[in-house]
Amino acid sequence: MDKSTSVPQSTGFQLLGTAIGEKIHHQRQAKEWASSANEDLLKQVEEAKTQWQSLQTVLNEVSDPRATEQVIHQLIAAEKRYDYLLQLVKEAQMHNYTIELR
């Protein structure tokens, strides 16, 4: 058999090493994704909190009844979004995801 055309045969150890390497790679990717997702979630929580607080300030300053009603609807929606995001953070912490509240 000509050496230039022969294909090296993989051993069981080589296949096992490849499988382990792939698993480690996938675990690293999952950790990076979780870390990125945590950062995104915390950013959304902070943005929702800021929006909710801003709307509270606007509500205290508005005098037109129609504008007041509109701000109240926006405030309720912002509060619900903020509560929902906080619930997501709590659930992530229960499942041992890495999330640190600032």
LUMLUMPA-341186 format. One record per residue: z, y negated, x negated of N, C-alpha, C in turn. Coordinates in steps of 0.2 Angstrom, whole numbers, padded with zeros to 4 digits. Layout:
<atoms>
n_c3 n_c2 n_c1 ca_c3 ca_c2 ca_c1 c_c3 c_c2 c_c1
Z Y X Z Y X Z Y X
...
</atoms>
This chain:
<atoms>
n_c3 n_c2 n_c1 ca_c3 ca_c2 ca_c1 c_c3 c_c2 c_c1
0000 0006 -0004 0000 0000 0000 0000 -0006 -0004
-0004 -0011 -0003 -0005 -0017 -0007 0002 -0022 -0005
0005 -0024 -0010 0011 -0028 -0009 0009 -0035 -0006
0003 -0037 -0006 0002 -0044 -0003 0001 -0043 0005
0000 -0037 0007 0000 -0036 0014 0006 -0033 0017
0010 -0031 0013 0016 -0027 0016 0021 -0032 0019
0024 -0030 0025 0029 -0034 0028 0036 -0032 0027
0040 -0036 0024 0047 -0033 0023 0051 -0031 0029
0054 -0026 0029 0058 -0024 0035 0065 -0027 0035
0067 -0029 0041 0073 -0032 0042 0078 -0027 0042
0084 -0028 0039 0089 -0023 0040 0094 -0025 0045
0098 -0021 0048 0103 -0022 0053 0107 -0028 0051
0109 -0029 0045 0113 -0034 0043 0110 -0041 0043
0103 -0041 0041 0099 -0047 0042 0099 -0049 0049
0098 -0044 0054 0097 -0046 0061 0104 -0049 0063
0109 -0045 0061 0116 -0047 0063 0118 -0054 0061
0116 -0056 0054 0117 -0062 0052 0113 -0068 0055
0107 -0066 0057 0103 -0071 0061 0106 -0072 0068
0108 -0067 0071 0112 -0068 0078 0118 -0072 0077
0122 -0071 0072 0128 -0074 0071 0126 -0082 0070
0121 -0083 0066 0119 -0090 0064 0117 -0093 0070
0113 -0090 0074 0111 -0093 0081 0117 -0095 0085
0122 -0090 0086 0127 -0091 0090 0132 -0097 0087
0133 -0098 0081 0136 -0103 0078 0132 -0110 0079
0126 -0110 0079 0122 -0116 0080 0122 -0118 0087
0122 -0113 0092 0123 -0115 0099 0130 -0118 0101
0135 -0115 0097 0142 -0117 0098 0143 -0124 0096
0139 -0126 0090 0140 -0133 0087 0136 -0138 0092
0130 -0135 0095 0127 -0140 0099 0131 -0141 0106
0134 -0136 0108 0138 -0137 0114 0144 -0142 0113
0147 -0141 0107 0153 -0146 0105 0150 -0153 0105
0144 -0154 0102 0141 -0160 0101 0139 -0163 0108
0137 -0159 0112 0135 -0161 0119 0141 -0163 0123
0146 -0159 0122 0153 -0160 0126 0156 -0167 0123
0155 -0168 0117 0158 -0174 0114 0154 -0180 0117
0147 -0180 0117 0143 -0185 0119 0144 -0186 0127
0145 -0181 0131 0146 -0181 0138 0153 -0185 0139
0158 -0183 0135 0165 -0186 0136 0164 -0193 0135
0161 -0195 0129 0160 -0202 0128 0156 -0206 0134
0151 -0203 0136 0147 -0206 0142 0152 -0207 0148
0156 -0202 0149 0160 -0202 0155 0166 -0207 0154
0169 -0208 0149 0174 -0213 0147 0171 -0220 0148
0164 -0221 0146 0161 -0227 0146 0160 -0229 0154
0158 -0224 0157 0157 -0225 0165 0163 -0227 0168
0169 -0223 0166 0175 -0225 0169 0177 -0232 0168
0176 -0234 0161 0178 -0241 0160 0174 -0246 0163
0167 -0245 0164 0163 -0249 0168 0165 -0249 0175
0166 -0244 0178 0168 -0244 0185 0175 -0248 0186
0179 -0247 0182 0186 -0251 0182 0184 -0258 0182
0180 -0260 0177 0178 -0267 0176 0175 -0270 0182
0170 -0266 0185 0167 -0268 0191 0172 -0269 0197
0176 -0264 0198 0181 -0264 0203 0186 -0270 0202
0188 -0272 0196 0192 -0278 0195 0189 -0284 0196
0182 -0284 0194 0178 -0290 0196 0177 -0292 0203
0176 -0287 0207 0175 -0287 0214 0182 -0290 0217
0188 -0287 0215 0194 -0290 0217 0195 -0297 0216
0193 -0300 0211 0193 -0307 0209 0188 -0311 0214
0182 -0308 0215 0177 -0311 0219 0180 -0312 0226
0183 -0306 0229 0186 -0306 0235 0191 -0312 0236
0195 -0313 0231 0200 -0318 0232 0197 -0325 0232
0191 -0326 0229 0188 -0332 0229 0183 -0334 0234
0181 -0329 0238 0175 -0330 0243 0178 -0333 0249
0175 -0337 0253 0177 -0340 0259 0173 -0339 0265
0167 -0338 0264 0162 -0336 0269 0163 -0329 0272
0165 -0329 0279 0166 -0322 0282 0161 -0317 0281
0154 -0319 0281 0149 -0314 0280 0149 -0311 0272
0151 -0316 0268 0151 -0314 0261 0157 -0310 0259
0163 -0312 0263 0169 -0308 0262 0168 -0301 0264
0164 -0300 0270 0163 -0293 0272 0159 -0289 0267
0154 -0292 0265 0149 -0289 0260 0153 -0287 0253
0158 -0291 0251 0162 -0290 0245 0166 -0284 0247
0169 -0284 0252 0174 -0279 0254 0170 -0272 0254
0164 -0272 0257 0160 -0265 0256 0159 -0263 0249
0157 -0268 0245 0156 -0267 0238 0162 -0265 0234
0168 -0268 0236 0174 -0266 0233 0176 -0259 0235
0175 -0257 0241 0177 -0250 0243 0173 -0245 0239
0166 -0247 0239 0162 -0242 0235 0164 -0242 0228
0165 -0247 0225 0167 -0247 0218 0174 -0243 0217
0178 -0244 0221 0185 -0240 0221 0184 -0233 0221
0179 -0231 0226 0178 -0224 0227 0174 -0221 0221
0170 -0225 0218 0166 -0223 0212 0172 -0222 0206
0176 -0227 0205 0181 -0226 0200 0186 -0220 0201
0188 -0219 0207 0192 -0213 0209 0188 -0207 0207
0182 -0207 0209 0178 -0201 0208 0178 -0199 0200
0176 -0204 0196 0176 -0203 0189 0182 -0201 0186
0188 -0204 0188 0194 -0202 0186 0196 -0195 0187
0194 -0193 0193 0194 -0186 0195 0190 -0181 0190
0184 -0183 0189 0180 -0179 0184 0184 -0179 0177
0187 -0184 0175 0191 -0184 0169 0197 -0179 0169
0200 -0179 0175 0206 -0175 0176 0204 -0167 0176
0198 -0166 0179 0195 -0159 0179 0193 -0157 0172
0190 -0161 0169 0188 -0160 0162 0194 -0158 0158
0200 -0162 0158 0206 -0161 0155 0209 -0154 0157
0208 -0152 0163 0211 -0146 0165 0207 -0140 0162
0201 -0141 0161 0197 -0135 0158 0196 -0136 0151
0201 -0140 0148 0202 -0140 0140 0196 -0143 0137
0192 -0147 0141 0187 -0151 0137 0191 -0157 0133
0188 -0159 0128 0191 -0164 0124 0189 -0171 0127
0194 -0174 0130 0193 -0181 0133 0200 -0185 0132
0199 -0191 0129 0205 -0195 0127 0204 -0201 0131
0209 -0203 0135 0209 -0209 0139 0211 -0214 0135
0208 -0220 0135 0210 -0225 0131 0214 -0230 0134
</atoms>
